[in-house]
Amino acid sequence: MVVLNKIYTKTGDSGETALGNGARVAKHSLRVSAYGTSDELNSTVGVARLHSQGDIDHLLSLIQNDLFDLGADLCRPDMERDANAEYPPLRMIASQTTRLETEIDRMNENLEPLRSFILPGGSALSAHLHICRTVARRAERLCVELTLAEQINADAVKYLNRLSDWFFVAARTANNDGKDDVLWIPGANR
């Protein structure tokens, strides 16, 4: 259980922060950038939710919770169980990605196949979901880059990859099941 009774600690004033295992690292480290970007993504989902309701809002709330799980996973570099840890590290698991795939398939049933790329926009919700999609892609790129230097949970990368797809399909769904998508017209302004 997390207890925060004092928000500022001054321990980061020198440009370092503590990871979930207590190790101190530079705030600009790749791992901190990866979980910081997942936190940024969670905030963009919160803004998108201002324009959502019903089932999509419920699904976005599940994603927000997953993103906290993702941050908890990424802030713990030790992939093996630490015998001295108070509790086991929280890790993303395959079923979280499978849930996204099921939701994508369900949303996609109502969409016409794309015959052109689409421009981010249309409804307010769709536009915000496209922002979520691009931040998810950035978080994924950072995690993939992190795998070149350190071991991370492969399910975290898979989740982010599927999550950006989820946002794309949800953005189309938010555009009247794709009927109000704004299509890209190659070379239209030449």
C-alpha positions in Angstrom: 0.0 0.0 0.0 1.3 3.4 -0.9 1.1 6.1 1.8 2.0 9.7 0.8 1.8 12.0 3.8 4.5 14.5 2.5 4.6 15.3 -1.1 8.0 17.0 -1.3 11.0 15.2 0.1 13.9 17.2 -1.4 15.7 14.0 -2.2 15.5 14.8 -5.9 17.0 18.3 -5.7 20.4 17.0 -6.9 18.9 15.6 -10.1 18.5 12.0 -8.9 15.4 9.9 -8.1 14.8 6.6 -6.4 13.6 3.6 -8.3 11.1 1.1 -6.9 14.0 -1.0 -5.5 15.6 2.0 -3.7 18.4 2.5 -6.2 19.2 6.1 -7.0 19.5 7.1 -10.7 19.7 10.3 -12.7 16.3 11.8 -13.4 17.2 11.9 -17.1 18.0 8.1 -17.2 16.3 6.1 -19.9 14.3 4.0 -17.3 12.9 7.2 -15.7 12.1 8.6 -19.1 10.2 5.4 -20.0 8.1 5.3 -16.9 7.7 9.0 -16.9 6.3 8.9 -20.4 3.8 6.2 -19.3 2.7 8.6 -16.5 2.4 11.4 -19.2 0.3 9.0 -21.2 -2.0 8.4 -18.2 -2.5 12.1 -18.0 -3.5 12.3 -21.7 -5.9 9.5 -21.1 -7.4 11.6 -18.2 -7.9 14.5 -20.6 -9.5 12.2 -23.2 -11.9 10.9 -20.6 -13.3 14.5 -20.3 -14.9 13.8 -23.7 -15.9 10.1 -23.1 -18.8 8.4 -21.6 -20.3 4.9 -21.2 -18.3 1.9 -22.3 -15.4 3.8 -23.8 -15.0 5.8 -20.5 -15.0 2.5 -18.6 -12.4 1.0 -20.9 -10.2 4.1 -20.5 -10.4 3.8 -16.7 -9.1 0.3 -17.0 -6.2 1.6 -19.2 -5.4 4.2 -16.6 -5.1 1.6 -13.9 -2.9 -0.5 -16.3 -0.7 2.4 -16.9 0.0 2.7 -13.1 0.8 -1.0 -13.2 3.2 -0.3 -16.1 4.9 2.5 -14.2 5.3 0.3 -11.2 6.8 -2.4 -13.5 9.2 -0.1 -15.2 10.4 1.5 -12.0 11.7 -1.9 -10.7 14.8 -2.8 -12.7 15.3 -6.1 -10.8 13.5 -8.7 -12.8 14.3 -11.4 -10.2 12.4 -11.5 -7.0 14.3 -9.6 -4.3 14.4 -11.7 -1.1 14.6 -8.5 0.9 11.6 -6.8 -0.8 8.5 -6.0 1.4 6.3 -7.2 -1.5 6.9 -8.7 -4.9 7.4 -6.3 -7.8 4.2 -5.6 -9.8 4.7 -6.8 -13.4 2.5 -6.4 -16.5 1.1 -9.8 -17.6 -0.1 -11.2 -20.9 -3.8 -11.1 -20.0 -3.7 -7.3 -19.9 -2.5 -7.2 -23.5 -5.1 -10.0 -24.4 -7.8 -7.8 -22.9 -6.8 -4.9 -25.2 -6.8 -7.3 -28.2 -10.4 -8.4 -27.4 -11.5 -4.8 -27.1 -9.8 -3.9 -30.3 -11.5 -6.7 -32.2 -14.9 -5.8 -30.7 -14.5 -2.1 -31.7 -13.2 -3.0 -35.1 -16.2 -5.1 -36.0 -18.2 -1.8 -36.7 -15.5 -0.1 -38.7 -15.2 -0.1 -42.5 -11.7 -1.1 -43.7 -9.4 1.8 -44.2 -8.7 2.8 -47.8 -6.5 5.8 -46.8 -4.5 6.9 -43.9 -6.5 9.2 -41.6 -5.6 12.5 -40.1 -5.9 12.9 -36.3 -9.1 14.7 -35.6 -12.8 14.6 -36.2 -14.5 14.6 -32.8 -12.9 16.0 -29.7 -12.6 12.5 -28.2 -11.0 11.1 -31.4 -8.4 13.9 -31.4 -7.5 13.3 -27.8 -7.3 9.5 -28.4 -4.8 10.2 -31.3 -2.7 12.2 -28.8 -2.8 9.2 -26.5 -1.8 7.0 -29.4 1.3 9.0 -30.2 2.4 9.3 -26.6 1.9 5.5 -26.3 4.2 5.0 -29.3 6.8 7.3 -27.7 6.6 5.3 -24.4 7.0 2.1 -26.5 10.1 3.4 -28.3 11.7 4.4 -25.0 11.0 0.9 -23.6 12.4 -0.8 -26.6 15.5 1.4 -26.4 15.7 0.5 -22.7 15.8 -3.2 -23.6 19.1 -2.5 -25.4 20.7 -1.5 -22.1 18.8 -3.3 -19.4 16.4 -6.2 -19.0 12.7 -5.2 -18.7 9.5 -7.2 -18.7 8.6 -8.1 -22.3 4.9 -7.9 -21.5 5.4 -4.2 -20.8 6.6 -3.6 -24.4 3.8 -5.8 -25.8 1.2 -3.9 -23.8 2.3 -0.5 -25.1 2.5 -1.8 -28.7 -1.1 -3.1 -28.5 -2.3 0.0 -26.5 -1.3 2.4 -29.3 -3.4 0.1 -31.7 -6.2 0.3 -29.2 -6.2 4.1 -29.2 -6.2 4.2 -33.0 -9.2 1.9 -33.3 -11.0 3.8 -30.4 -10.3 7.1 -32.2 -12.0 5.7 -35.3 -14.9 4.5 -33.2 -15.2 7.9 -31.6 -15.6 9.3 -35.1 -19.0 7.8 -35.6 -17.5 4.3 -36.2 -15.1 5.8 -38.7 -17.7 7.6 -40.8 -16.4 11.0 -39.7 -12.7 10.1 -40.1 -10.7 12.8 -41.8 -8.9 11.1 -44.7 -5.4 12.0 -45.8 -5.3 13.0 -49.5 -1.7 12.5 -50.7 -0.3 15.5 -52.4 -3.5 17.5 -52.0 -1.8 20.8 -51.5 0.9 20.6 -54.2 
